[in-house]
Amino acid sequence: MRRLYHLLPLLAILGLAACTGRSTVSEKRVSTVEPPRNMPVPFDVTTLLGRNIDQVRRKLGSPLESHTQALGPEPAAAKKNTLEGENWNNTFQKNGTTFIVSFSARTRKVHDIIVLGNNEEELMRRSKLTLTDLNYIVVPVLNPQNTNEVLGIRMIPRH
């Protein structure tokens, strides 16, 4: 029993040294914080730069217009060479985010991509866009009835 009393100060010192909060090389700190389940998963919109509408469809899936009778994903053949065919839109949903892609039905070239939402910073982060990239420009899409309200952001490729 007497030996135990002699070892107590040594054990206390060793215990305090073990509890300094410092991590050793072999320890790894792992974050257990998960994003909320209702938050959309980020999608790198820049991966769509330089792609035509057919390549965008392969990346984002079928446009929502494919499921409607009124509009459809493409203009009628007679309208492809008109102004209406030059500015056709497809709407996509990917990872909880809605995208509107404007393209020429004749050339298949994508003009711009709109990411819908009301928080510019969140849309930029979720879409992995920056304001300083030389390959595209980003502008807000404002509500025409209330220009203080943001409806989304538009990414326009620089050619």
C-alpha positions as CSV (number, residue, x, y, z in Angstrom):
1,M,0.0,0.0,0.0
2,R,2.8,2.3,0.8
3,R,4.3,1.8,-2.7
4,L,1.0,3.0,-4.2
5,Y,1.3,6.3,-2.4
6,H,4.7,6.8,-3.9
7,L,3.4,6.1,-7.4
8,L,0.4,8.5,-7.1
9,P,2.4,11.7,-7.9
10,L,4.1,10.0,-10.9
11,L,0.7,8.7,-12.2
12,A,-0.8,12.2,-11.7
13,I,2.0,13.8,-13.7
14,L,1.7,11.2,-16.5
15,G,-2.1,11.7,-16.5
16,L,-1.7,15.5,-16.9
17,A,0.8,15.1,-19.7
18,A,-1.7,12.9,-21.5
19,C,-4.4,15.5,-21.2
20,T,-2.6,18.5,-22.7
21,G,-4.9,18.6,-25.7
22,R,-2.0,18.3,-28.1
23,S,-2.4,15.8,-30.8
24,T,0.4,13.5,-31.8
25,V,1.4,12.6,-35.3
26,S,-0.6,9.4,-35.2
27,E,-3.8,11.2,-34.1
28,K,-6.2,12.5,-36.7
29,R,-9.0,14.9,-36.1
30,V,-12.1,14.0,-38.0
31,S,-15.0,16.3,-38.4
32,T,-18.3,14.6,-37.7
33,V,-20.4,17.6,-38.8
34,E,-22.5,16.7,-41.8
35,P,-24.3,19.2,-44.0
36,P,-28.1,19.4,-43.4
37,R,-30.0,16.8,-45.4
38,N,-32.2,19.3,-47.2
39,M,-29.2,21.3,-48.5
40,P,-28.5,20.7,-52.3
41,V,-25.3,18.9,-53.1
42,P,-22.7,21.1,-54.8
43,F,-22.4,20.8,-58.6
44,D,-19.5,22.2,-60.4
45,V,-21.2,24.2,-63.1
46,T,-17.8,25.0,-64.7
47,T,-17.6,21.4,-65.9
48,L,-20.3,22.4,-68.5
49,L,-18.2,25.2,-70.0
50,G,-17.6,24.8,-73.7
51,R,-20.0,21.9,-74.0
52,N,-22.9,21.8,-76.4
53,I,-26.5,21.1,-75.3
54,D,-26.2,17.4,-76.1
55,Q,-23.2,17.1,-73.8
56,V,-24.9,19.1,-71.1
57,R,-27.9,16.7,-71.3
58,R,-25.6,13.7,-70.9
59,K,-24.1,15.4,-67.8
60,L,-27.4,16.7,-66.2
61,G,-29.9,14.1,-67.5
62,S,-33.1,14.6,-69.4
63,P,-34.5,18.2,-69.4
64,L,-37.8,18.7,-67.6
65,E,-39.3,19.8,-70.9
66,S,-39.0,16.2,-72.1
67,H,-42.0,15.4,-69.8
68,T,-44.4,18.0,-71.1
69,Q,-46.4,18.0,-74.3
70,A,-46.6,21.8,-74.7
71,L,-43.0,22.8,-75.2
72,G,-40.6,19.9,-75.5
73,P,-36.8,19.9,-75.3
74,E,-36.3,21.1,-78.9
75,P,-38.2,23.6,-81.1
76,A,-40.1,22.2,-84.1
77,A,-38.0,21.8,-87.2
78,A,-39.6,24.9,-88.8
79,K,-38.5,27.0,-85.8
80,K,-34.9,25.8,-85.6
81,N,-33.6,28.5,-87.9
82,T,-35.7,31.3,-86.4
83,L,-34.9,33.7,-83.6
84,E,-37.0,31.4,-81.3
85,G,-34.7,28.4,-82.2
86,E,-31.6,30.5,-81.5
87,N,-32.6,31.1,-77.9
88,W,-34.2,27.8,-76.8
89,N,-34.1,26.8,-73.1
90,N,-33.9,23.5,-71.3
91,T,-34.5,23.1,-67.5
92,F,-32.6,20.5,-65.5
93,Q,-32.6,19.4,-61.9
94,K,-29.4,17.9,-60.5
95,N,-28.5,17.3,-56.8
96,G,-31.4,19.4,-55.6
97,T,-30.5,22.4,-57.8
98,T,-32.4,23.8,-60.8
99,F,-30.5,24.9,-63.9
100,I,-31.9,26.7,-67.0
101,V,-29.6,26.2,-70.0
102,S,-30.0,28.6,-73.0
103,F,-28.8,27.3,-76.4
104,S,-29.1,27.5,-80.1
105,A,-31.2,24.6,-81.5
106,R,-29.5,25.0,-84.9
107,T,-25.8,25.1,-83.8
108,R,-26.3,23.3,-80.4
109,K,-24.0,25.9,-78.7
110,V,-24.8,26.8,-75.1
111,H,-25.3,30.5,-74.5
112,D,-25.5,30.6,-70.7
113,I,-26.5,28.7,-67.7
114,I,-28.8,30.0,-64.9
115,V,-28.7,28.5,-61.4
116,L,-32.0,29.2,-59.6
117,G,-32.1,30.4,-56.0
118,N,-32.4,33.5,-53.9
119,N,-29.0,33.6,-52.2
120,E,-26.2,34.7,-54.5
121,E,-23.4,33.6,-52.1
122,E,-24.9,30.2,-51.6
123,L,-25.4,29.7,-55.3
124,M,-21.8,30.7,-56.1
125,R,-20.5,28.3,-53.5
126,R,-22.9,25.4,-54.5
127,S,-22.0,25.9,-58.2
128,K,-18.3,26.3,-57.5
129,L,-18.2,29.6,-59.4
130,T,-16.0,32.6,-58.7
131,L,-16.2,36.2,-59.8
132,T,-12.6,36.3,-61.0
133,D,-12.4,33.4,-63.4
134,L,-11.3,34.4,-66.9
135,N,-13.4,31.7,-68.6
136,Y,-16.8,33.0,-67.7
137,I,-18.7,35.9,-66.1
138,V,-21.3,35.7,-63.4
139,V,-24.3,38.1,-63.1
140,P,-27.3,38.0,-60.8
141,V,-30.7,37.3,-62.3
142,L,-33.1,39.8,-60.8
143,N,-36.9,39.6,-60.5
144,P,-38.3,42.1,-63.0
145,Q,-41.1,43.1,-60.7
146,N,-38.8,43.6,-57.7
147,T,-35.2,44.3,-58.6
148,N,-34.1,43.8,-55.0
149,E,-35.0,40.2,-55.2
150,V,-32.5,37.7,-56.7
151,L,-34.0,34.7,-58.7
152,G,-30.6,33.1,-59.5
153,I,-27.2,33.6,-61.0
154,R,-26.2,33.4,-64.7
155,M,-22.9,32.0,-65.9
156,I,-22.0,33.3,-69.3
157,P,-19.0,31.6,-71.0
158,R,-16.3,34.0,-72.4
159,H,-15.5,33.1,-76.0
